[in-house]
Amino acid sequence: MSAQPLLAVKGIDAFYGTSQALFGLDLEVRAGQVMALIGRNGAGKSTTMRTLMGLLPAAAGEISLAGRPLSGAAPYIAARRGLGYVPEDRQIFTAHTVEENLEIAEKPGTDGRRLWTIQGVYDLFPILRERRHGAAGRLSGGEQQMLAIARTLMGNPDILLLDEPSEGLAPIIVDQIAEVVLSFRRAGLTVLLAEQNMHFCLRVATDVTVISKGSAVFRGDVETFRVNDDVKRHHLTA
Ligand SMILES: Nc1ncnc2c1ncn2[C@@H]1O[C@H](COP(=O)(O)OP(=O)(O)OP(=O)(O)O)[C@@H](O)[C@H]1O
């Protein structure tokens, strides 16, 4: 394992107006990890993602990517530097076809390579190949989630940020998304996954950061987390 984390977040604070949502949050993601950011509703998972992407400013602290500062960067810079964000609300272009959504998002990775192609993402999500000429707005919720992930892959990110990919989906679809995240894990793609669904996290993650009231309260590998009933009881159960 390399000494330097791919993504390092140190002591970040974030606010919505005067209301503070993150309190000195620390987070590290190393290359090849599937890091689950687990926390209750309102714990600050989405806020962490938004702050990483530059959609919300960090009022304090530092963010660095591959050893270079990222704090204060605009969202398009964060994307160019290798962060690929799949927001909770998916934000696909509903009036465009599935294929147009993918074409719009195509860009080389930070190393100039284009590992992901339209055919590659169709192989990962065959249903999108079937629906490729249809309007994205006509897809089911699960298919829209798949399209949101596929579209982000088209940007060849170094780190994939997935915000609650299982939210609101039927168990069979959640299962398919879990299989896809597991395939990323096998391929060595680095993932930061915000989730409330503990079962999903335990299945796909290599490592866990538990967030509670805007701060990290546990960091460790998934096996250490699995047996830590104290953390689960105090910070995760309702
Ligand atoms: N746009 C907003 N304006 C004001 N406060 C917000 C906004 N978005 C989130 N918050 C507040 O910030 C805190 C963290 O919310 P956040 O959405 O990051 O939590 P979360 O862990 O992602 O949970 P959820 O599953 O509900 O998205 C909460 O107290 C929430 O009410």
Ligand as a Chemical Component Dictionary entry (heavy atoms), coordinates in Angstrom:
data_LIG
# 
_chem_comp.id                   LIG 
_chem_comp.type                 NON-POLYMER 
_chem_comp.pdbx_formal_charge   0 
_chem_comp.three_letter_code    LIG 
# 
loop_
_chem_comp_atom.comp_id 
_chem_comp_atom.atom_id 
_chem_comp_atom.alt_atom_id 
_chem_comp_atom.type_symbol 
_chem_comp_atom.charge 
_chem_comp_atom.model_Cartn_x 
_chem_comp_atom.model_Cartn_y 
_chem_comp_atom.model_Cartn_z 
_chem_comp_atom.pdbx_ordinal 
LIG N1  N1  N 0 -28.985 22.721 1.267 1  
LIG C1  C1  C 0 -28.937 22.693 2.599 2  
LIG N2  N2  N 0 -29.228 23.785 3.320 3  
LIG C2  C2  C 0 -29.155 23.792 4.664 4  
LIG N3  N3  N 0 -28.777 22.718 5.402 5  
LIG C3  C3  C 0 -28.472 21.598 4.733 6  
LIG C4  C4  C 0 -28.534 21.530 3.299 7  
LIG N4  N4  N 0 -28.174 20.281 2.931 8  
LIG C5  C5  C 0 -27.900 19.618 4.072 9  
LIG N5  N5  N 0 -28.077 20.403 5.149 10 
LIG C6  C6  C 0 -27.863 20.028 6.552 11 
LIG O1  O1  O 0 -26.503 19.607 6.697 12 
LIG C7  C7  C 0 -26.404 18.473 7.527 13 
LIG C8  C8  C 0 -25.734 17.337 6.781 14 
LIG O2  O2  O 0 -26.577 16.930 5.699 15 
LIG P1  P1  P 0 -26.127 15.892 4.579 16 
LIG O3  O3  O 0 -27.132 15.966 3.475 17 
LIG O4  O4  O 0 -24.707 16.096 4.242 18 
LIG O5  O5  O 0 -26.291 14.524 5.368 19 
LIG P2  P2  P 0 -26.213 13.052 4.836 20 
LIG O6  O6  O 0 -25.355 12.319 5.790 21 
LIG O7  O7  O 0 -25.800 13.043 3.402 22 
LIG O8  O8  O 0 -27.684 12.529 4.984 23 
LIG P3  P3  P 0 -28.802 12.288 3.891 24 
LIG O9  O9  O 0 -28.865 10.847 3.761 25 
LIG O10 O10 O 0 -29.994 12.889 4.523 26 
LIG O11 O11 O 0 -28.392 12.999 2.624 27 
LIG C9  C9  C 0 -27.829 18.155 7.972 28 
LIG O12 O12 O 0 -28.026 18.742 9.239 29 
LIG C10 C10 C 0 -28.678 18.817 6.939 30 
LIG O13 O13 O 0 -29.911 19.212 7.463 31 
# 
loop_
_chem_comp_bond.comp_id 
_chem_comp_bond.atom_id_1 
_chem_comp_bond.atom_id_2 
_chem_comp_bond.value_order 
_chem_comp_bond.pdbx_ordinal 
LIG N1  C1  SING 1  
LIG C1  N2  SING 2  
LIG C1  C4  DOUB 3  
LIG N2  C2  DOUB 4  
LIG C2  N3  SING 5  
LIG N3  C3  DOUB 6  
LIG C3  C4  SING 7  
LIG C3  N5  SING 8  
LIG C4  N4  SING 9  
LIG N4  C5  DOUB 10 
LIG C5  N5  SING 11 
LIG N5  C6  SING 12 
LIG C6  O1  SING 13 
LIG C6  C10 SING 14 
LIG O1  C7  SING 15 
LIG C7  C8  SING 16 
LIG C7  C9  SING 17 
LIG C8  O2  SING 18 
LIG O2  P1  SING 19 
LIG P1  O3  DOUB 20 
LIG P1  O4  SING 21 
LIG P1  O5  SING 22 
LIG O5  P2  SING 23 
LIG P2  O6  DOUB 24 
LIG P2  O7  SING 25 
LIG P2  O8  SING 26 
LIG O8  P3  SING 27 
LIG P3  O9  DOUB 28 
LIG P3  O10 SING 29 
LIG P3  O11 SING 30 
LIG C9  O12 SING 31 
LIG C9  C10 SING 32 
LIG C10 O13 SING 33 
# 
